[in-house]
């Protein structure tokens, strides 16, 4: 599925990276929630969700004020991915929401639309975050960086 992708920051063309980062920024403009995208070659765990939980904690995503951060985790060569929402947003949308987002991303990835799949997922998550955690310009701030995090 990801055979054309070579190494860390070369997973995406520069314009694709920009599209993903812009999608994160746009999503976060309408919510107090936070979205991070983490991409690496291999998942050292059998279950991508376990790895996503480890990364979530490492990136301090569990420390947002409203516990409404969401991580998109993608292990390119191992063809694994996970979407993990912190307890605040998870209580609002539930497991089926995350499973649906994963299925949508897989559908796009299977069409070789990797960046587009991630962007679509970020946009959907941004809508959910806006619904349950709308932006308040008096108190909200960007708590986490918007850039893509590249692992090994």
C-alpha positions in Angstrom: 0.0 0.0 0.0 2.8 2.5 0.9 5.6 1.0 -1.2 6.4 4.3 -2.9 7.2 5.9 0.4 10.9 5.8 1.3 11.8 7.3 4.7 10.6 9.5 7.4 10.0 13.0 6.0 9.9 11.7 2.5 6.6 9.9 3.2 4.8 12.8 1.5 5.7 15.4 -1.1 6.1 18.9 0.3 2.7 20.0 -1.0 1.1 17.0 0.6 2.7 17.8 4.0 1.4 21.3 3.6 -2.1 20.1 2.9 -2.1 17.9 6.0 -0.7 20.7 8.3 -3.2 23.2 6.9 -6.1 20.7 7.5 -4.9 20.4 11.2 -4.7 24.2 11.5 -8.1 24.7 9.9 -9.8 22.1 12.0 -8.3 23.6 15.2 -9.5 27.1 14.3 -13.1 26.1 15.2 -12.5 24.1 18.4 -10.6 24.0 21.6 -9.6 20.5 20.6 -6.2 19.4 19.3 -5.3 17.1 16.4 -1.8 15.5 15.8 -0.6 13.3 12.9 2.2 10.9 13.6 3.8 8.9 10.8 6.5 6.3 11.0 7.8 3.3 9.0 7.1 0.5 11.3 4.8 -0.3 14.2 6.9 -2.1 16.8 3.7 -3.4 18.4 1.3 -6.0 17.0 -1.6 -3.6 17.8 -1.3 -0.1 16.3 -3.7 1.2 19.0 -1.1 0.2 21.7 1.6 2.2 19.8 -0.8 5.1 19.4 -1.4 5.2 23.2 2.3 5.3 23.8 2.8 8.1 21.3 -0.3 10.0 22.7 1.3 10.0 26.2 4.8 10.8 24.9 3.4 13.9 23.0 1.6 14.9 26.2 -1.7 14.9 24.3 -3.4 13.7 27.5 -2.6 17.1 29.1 -5.0 19.3 27.2 -7.4 21.3 29.3 -10.6 19.6 28.1 -9.0 16.2 27.3 -10.1 16.6 23.7 -6.9 15.8 21.7 -7.0 13.3 18.9 -4.0 11.4 17.4 -3.9 9.9 13.9 -1.2 7.2 13.9 0.1 5.7 10.7 2.8 3.0 10.3 3.6 3.1 6.6 5.6 -0.1 5.9 3.5 -2.2 8.3 0.3 -0.8 6.9 -1.2 -0.1 10.3 -3.1 2.9 11.5 -5.1 4.0 14.5 -7.1 7.0 15.5 -7.1 7.7 19.3 -9.2 10.4 21.0 -8.7 11.4 24.6 -11.4 10.8 27.2 -13.2 14.1 26.7 -13.9 13.7 23.0 -14.2 9.9 23.2 -17.1 10.2 25.7 -18.9 12.3 23.1 -18.4 10.3 19.9 -17.7 6.7 21.1 -15.8 3.7 19.5 -17.9 3.5 16.4 -17.0 7.0 15.3 -13.2 6.2 15.5 -13.7 2.9 13.7 -15.6 4.7 10.9 -12.8 7.3 10.5 -10.2 4.4 10.3 -12.3 2.7 7.6 -12.6 5.9 5.6 -8.8 6.4 5.8 -8.1 2.8 4.7 -10.5 3.3 1.7 -8.5 6.3 0.6 -5.1 4.6 1.2 -6.2 1.7 -0.9 -6.8 4.2 -3.7 -3.2 5.5 -3.2 -4.7 8.7 -1.8 -2.6 8.9 1.4 -2.5 12.6 2.1 -6.1 13.0 1.0 -7.2 10.2 3.4 -5.4 11.9 6.3 -6.9 15.3 5.3 -10.4 13.9 5.1 -10.0 12.3 8.5 -8.7 15.5 10.1 -11.6 17.5 8.6 -14.1 15.0 10.0 -12.5 15.1 13.4 -12.4 18.8 13.3 -16.2 18.9 12.7 -16.8 16.5 15.7 -14.5 18.6 17.9 -16.3 21.8 16.8 -19.6 20.3 17.6 -18.7 19.3 21.2 -15.8 21.7 21.9 -16.4 24.9 20.0 -13.7 27.6 19.9 -13.9 30.4 22.5 -11.5 33.2 21.6 -11.5 34.4 25.2 -10.0 31.3 26.7 -8.8 28.9 24.0 -5.2 28.6 22.8 -3.3 26.2 20.6 -2.0 23.8 23.2 0.0 21.5 20.8 2.0 22.0 17.6 0.2 21.5 14.3 3.0 19.9 12.4 3.3 16.3 11.3 5.4 14.2 13.7 7.7 11.7 11.9 8.9 8.7 13.8 11.4 6.2 12.6 
